[in-house]
Amino acid sequence: MPITKDPQLNQTLAQGKPFLWANPDFDSAAKGLEHGLSMDDIHQADARLRRFAPLLTKLFPELEQAEGLIESELLAIPAMQKQQFTDLPGRLMVKGDHALPVAGSIKARGGIHEVLCHAEQLAFEQGLLRNEQDDYLKLTEADARTLFSQYEIAVSSTGNLGLSIGIISAALGFRVVVHMSVEAKQWKKERLRNRGVTVVEHSEDYSAAVAAGRAASDADPNSYFVDDENSPRLFLGYAVAALRLQQQLQQQQIAVDAEHPLFVYIPCGVGGAPGGINFGLKQVFGPHVHCFFAEPVQAPCVLMGMQATDKQHPPSVYEVGLQVDTEADGLAVSMASGWVCTVLEKLLSGVVTVSDDSLFRYLYQLWQTEGLEIEPSAAAGFNGPLQLLNSAEGQSYLQDQKLDPAMSRATHLIWTTGGLFVPAEEMQKFQQRGAALEDA
Ligand SMILES: *Cc1c(COP(=O)(O)O)cnc(C)c1O
């Protein structure tokens, strides 16, 4: 029974060493519309987030300046580029989701969108809101809170999705249950419990926690399960990032076209967040954007899912002898979302796998050179540019796509996906570990 379609690939994966996999089914002209999602869906998600912006500002005063939009900065990182990417042609940038307000990670995008979808639907059904033009601040009043308190929102998480769903759901007045898998950090559980969220601790991995959480929620008709393995609502919330990035690139006068390709490197767990962004970016930039996901060498579940004989039922990384043994808690997933792998079939350029040591090194270097603080998972994308330029697989991707002549004008965008709420002592430990690796 083959694990992936390619026996050689199974062997390479089993070695647990970093490598670049180029997707043989990638089609630069594809937009992924055959799966029932369109640009219109992304615009609707964006419009929903804008309808809720006044309410979000009221619930989370830190959003005042951004007028209720949860967004991150697009940053050049010249000092990091000079020190660590000396020979990289083109421009190196960061999309700073490590500092996303409210949830502290990329999960703010999808998680908050899905909870707002559910709240809006309940409010329409129960007559609290008449239509989309109604005053959404009504949802902070007593009637709405009484309504929401009768319903439960449940989710399974390695940590960050739980934070996102827990924080927004509790702020709206829902009952919340977060099923945490074995990797979840203690401080993330405590942060949620302090907000009245019920945290259920599982001794198993993420895929098992999803199955357990889904079963418990399905047994209660008043419980709504945010299903990270099968959720268009999460996916579309993530995809909105593409519209926002397009605007930021324009503001900074950075072109994306045939002469100026955009390479994006996004840390990947179950696939929803990077998948939604990949889909959105393809809608916006078409053939001129190239998305690579970054997965730990011990948890390359989306890579395996993309090459599975049946994408709908992706294999687990245990099947090639890997152990999901990684400090990158946000990426510690043994089995991909089959739905996401199907949608991405022709959209994903490839995957780079990364060692834990390199996560800590890049985390430390980014802090040293640019003063940016990110969590280990969020550093995975930094391996991307050099693996693309220096590996044989990467070079043949660039050749196949006829990109070589444009590389000096390329933008390499590293998506840094989490870190804002990491306690100072924990962050120091991460940085010390990176510093020790640098000195070794
Ligand atoms: C969840 C997460 C990701 C990846 O998102 P998936 O939807 O699981 O693929 C990346 N980085 C961080 C910090 C995360 O928390």
The ligand as an SDF file (V2000), in Angstrom:
LIG
                    3D

 15 15  0  0  0  0  0  0  0  0999 V2000
   -1.9360   27.3500   12.9220 C   0  0  0  0  0  0  0  0  0  0  0  0
   -0.6540   27.9960   12.6190 C   0  0  0  0  0  0  0  0  0  0  0  0
   -0.0640   27.8800   11.3530 C   0  0  0  0  0  0  0  0  0  0  0  0
   -0.6230   27.0370   10.2240 C   0  0  0  0  0  0  0  0  0  0  0  0
   -1.9950   27.0440   10.0160 O   0  0  0  0  0  0  0  0  0  0  0  0
   -2.7750   25.7250    9.5830 P   0  0  0  0  0  0  0  0  0  0  0  0
   -4.1200   26.1910    9.2460 O   0  0  0  0  0  0  0  0  0  0  0  0
   -2.7580   24.7950   10.7510 O   0  0  0  0  0  0  0  0  0  0  0  0
   -2.0210   25.1330    8.4400 O   0  0  0  0  0  0  0  0  0  0  0  0
    1.1390   28.5430   11.1660 C   0  0  0  0  0  0  0  0  0  0  0  0
    1.7270   29.2540   12.1370 N   0  0  0  0  0  0  0  0  0  0  0  0
    1.1820   29.3820   13.3640 C   0  0  0  0  0  0  0  0  0  0  0  0
    1.8920   30.1930   14.4000 C   0  0  0  0  0  0  0  0  0  0  0  0
   -0.0200   28.7590   13.6360 C   0  0  0  0  0  0  0  0  0  0  0  0
   -0.5520   28.8860   14.8530 O   0  0  0  0  0  0  0  0  0  0  0  0
  1  2  1  0
  2  3  1  0
  2 14  2  0
  3  4  1  0
  3 10  2  0
  4  5  1  0
  5  6  1  0
  6  7  2  0
  6  8  1  0
  6  9  1  0
 10 11  1  0
 11 12  2  0
 12 13  1  0
 12 14  1  0
 14 15  1  0
M  END
$$$$
